[in-house]
Amino acid sequence: MSDFTPDEYVRAHRAELVSLALDLLSIDTSNPPGDTRAIVAEIQRVLDPLPVDVERVAIDPAKPNLLVRVPGVSDRTLLYNGHLDTVPFDADAWTHDPLGERVGERLYGRGSTDMKGAVASMLFAIRALTATGAEPPVDLLFAFVSDEEVGGDAGLPALLDAGLLAADACVIGEPTCESDRHSVTVADRGSIWLTLEAEGQAAHGSRPMLGENAIERLYEGVRELRTRFGDRVLELDEPVRPIIEESIEYYAPTMGERNARELFATPSINLGTIEGGDAINSVPQTARAEIDIRLTAGVPTSEMLSEIRDCVAGCDGITITDVSWSVGTMEPIDSPLVEAVASTAADVTGDRIFRRSATGGGDAKRLRNADIPTVEFALGTDTVHATDEYVPVDALVDNALVYTQLPAAWASGTER
């Protein structure tokens, strides 16, 4: 038992939080292959002395997940989610140790900001609450998962499928902030991923008029998609409009206001891959492309996909051979969860917290589609997936403070 409050405990044990983060960074969890057994064992070691319930869940033995339960006063449950895997790294390209190095007030390492740093802050929030004897006003459930970076099924999907994430709200520790702008992510975008294939007629490159060039057919089809849909103004639902306005204000300093507005006002269309042909002196008979289309939350993805199918059907020699799609999701900008995270983060940082949409979509979408209100929040840097990824020590401490204070703020907001 401690004479500290949880907040005071976090601040007083800052060095131990840094040490914990470095311990997590020292374990390589690059995905692929995404082996998280060692880091899960380390987290279990950290939690072992604490009065919490820990459950290890694995459908893939190499990619286990941990569930940690901290009992509270009420029967409502606040879920914290963090992934343990990282994207790969090229150690030779790094100036600092990709498996963790402190330089001044920065921690360098793969996953420092995405998102082992936030995981360390969540673990330290558990420690601060239990060490001070503080009883949360709601039950707390922490899900430390594997396989997120490749969208695999061994992590969060496995826990959802098993019915192990019964919660009334969730905060994911994905980095949502840059050095000079802080935010909570309250929405994501829908997606349509298309695979197009074109059929032509082979001929010798010296007599191209005797053939039909599949690559040219394919490119004409892509250009038709851009013409038909790239500048279309999306019809946005009223609840999403204030989120989009804050999103534009958040992104404008890095991409310009015009680009930021177009990002949400119109579909974004990216030609991700294109392949075809066998030789420079042959007219290609087949070609293939993959296209990524993103749509603002609230836009009916299925209706857009139907129009896209009609468009492709009108292009000679082109067919859609594969498609996957999702609908964008959102939390109301003034919901109790959004308000609790934004107000708590503002109190801790002393800065404005934008309530914005992500440009893509991930585990937050999965959880919202499972009827769990979800936001993303973690202080960090814009070095996600980059060489010399880092997180400031102050961000680790402030994240731990936000995660520690959040249960009371959320409980208070839901009681009004």
Buried (B, 14 or more C-beta within 10 A) or exposed (E): EBEBEBBEBBBEBBEEBBEBBBBBBBBBBBBEEBBBBEBBBBBBEBBEEBEBEBEEBBBBEEBBBBBBBBEBEBEBBBBBBBBBBBBBBEEEEBEBBBBBBBEEEBBBBBBBBBBBBBBBBBBBBBBBBBBBEBEBBBBBBBBBBBBBBBEBEBBBBBBBEEEBBEBBBBBBBBBBBBEEBBBBBBBBBBBBBBBBBBBBEBBEBEEEEEBBBBBBBBBBBBEBBBEBBBEEEBEBEEBBEEBBBBBBBBBBEEBEEEEBBBBBBBBBBEBEEBEBBEEEEBBBBBBBBBBBBBBBBBBBBEEBBEEBEEBBEEBEBBEBEEBEBBBBBBBBBEBBBBBBBBBBBBEBBEEBBBBBBBBEBBBBBBBBEBEBBBBBBBBBBEBBBBBBBBBBBEBBBBBBBBBBBBBBBBBBBBEE
